[in-house]
């Protein structure tokens, strides 16, 4: 939302100053949310947190985007952007530690960096182009929500495959 959001806000004529203010507030939301949600993820269970956040994104992405795009207002834009910044930060808070734990200790730096770079390049790098294409192809400003839901569904399936106990046992045996 912090990358495609400004493009969409300009397309909906919400103004440059407002656009920059929203991106700033989103950054603050992420800054505050990540440590709080990381602490929560450590307490409850990172896999459960990933499942809840991705499921919430799948369910809310298109409806929130459709609500905003149907009658774009400054208030709706703030709600929409802050909601997705919160979800992004909540996911990131659990995802980073989870990814580090599932990569074997002997390859942790390279393994994590490679996985993160590939995901960022494929999903993150192409998202603005895909979002713009979907918006144009369907003549619907809410279609970016469908893309968010799709990518969250991929993450949900990936989180389902996690086995934290197996990863912990593998890590323990490798370190001894």
N, C-alpha and C positions, 0 to 999 in steps of 0.2 A: 504493500500500500504506500510505502514511502517513495517508491520509484515510479509506479504507474499512477499513483494518486494525483500528483501535480499535473500530469498530462490530462487526466480526466477532469480535474477541477478547472483547468484552462478551457477544455472543450465545453464544459458546462457554464462557462463565463462567471466563475465565482471570484475572479480577481487574483492578481499576482501577489499582492500583500497578504491576503488571506491564505493563499496557497502556502507561502513560506511560513506563516504562523502555524498552520496545521502541521506541516512537516516538523517544525521545531517542537511542538507539543507532543507529537508522536515520538520523537527522539527522547524527550523527557519521560514519557510513559514507559518506553522500553528500558531506559536507564534505571528507573525505580522498580519496575516489575521483575526484571531478570533476577536480581538477588533474592527478592521475596519469594518468587516461585521456585527458585533453586533450593531454597531452604525447605519449602513445602515438599518438593519432589524428593529430597533426601529423607524426609520424615515418612511420607506415605508410600511411595514406590515409584520409581522413575517410569517404568513401563506403563503403569496405570495412568500416570500423568500424561504420558504421550498419547495413550489411547483416548483419554477424555478430551484432551485439547484437539486432537485431529478429528474425532467424531463431532465435537462441537463446531469445528470449522466446516466440516462436510455439510452439516445440517443448517448452519447459519449463513454461509458465504453468499449463495445466490439470493436468498430472501433479503438479507441486509443490503446487498448491492441493488436489488430491484427497488427496495423501499427508498433508497437514496436517489437512484437515477430517475425514478418516476416524477419526483418533484424536488430537485436539488436545492437545498437551502444550506446556509452556513451551519445551522444547528445540526442538521442531519449529517453533514459532512464531518463535523467534529465527532459525533457519535460513531459513525461508520469507521473513521480512521482510528480513533482511540480504541474501539473494540478490536479491530484487527491488529493493532500494535500490541494490545494486551495478549491476544492469542499467539502472536509471533514470539513475544518475549517469554510467554509461558512455555511454549514448545521449545524454544532455544535453551531455556534454563535446564530442562531435563535432557534434551537431545545431546548436548555437548558431552556431559558426563557419561551418558549411556554409550555413545560412540567410542569414547576413550576406553571404557571398560570392556567392550566386546572385541577390541583389537588386541591381539597378543602383545605382551610386553616388549618382546624383541623387535616388533615392527610398529610400535604404537605411533611414533611421530609420523613416519612415512605413510602408514596405513590410514590414520585419521586424516592427515592432510590430503591424501589422494581422494578419499571418499568425499570429504567436504568440498574439495575443488571441483570434482566431477559433478556433484549435485548442484553446486552454485553455478557452474558453467551451463549445464543442461537446463535445469529448471529456472534458476535465477536469471541467467543471461538471456534466455529466450523469452522470458515472461512478458516484458514490455511489448515485444513484437507479436507474440501470440495474443496478448490481450487486445492490442490494437487491431489485429486481423479479425478476431472474434467479434469485436465491437462493430467493425465495418461490415463483415460478412453477414451478420445477423441484424444489422442496423439496430443494435440494442446495447445501450451503455451498461447494462447489468451483466453482460456475458463474461466479463472478467471474473465475476463471482462464480460462474461455472468452472472456470479455470482454477480458481482458488480451491473449490470443492474437489476437483479432480486431483490436484496435487496433494491435498490433505488426505484423500482416499488412498493414494499410493503410500503415504507415510503411515496411515492407519494399518495397512496390510503389513508393512515392514515392522511396525511395533508389535503386531500380533505374533510375528515369528521370533521375537526376542525371548530368550530363556536366561533370565538373570542368574539363576542358580548354576546353570551349566557354565556360563561365562565366568562366574566367581571361582568355580572349581578349577577351570582351565587356567585362570590367572594364578591361583594359589599353587597349583602343581608346577607351573612354569617358573615361578619365583623361587621354588625350593630345589 
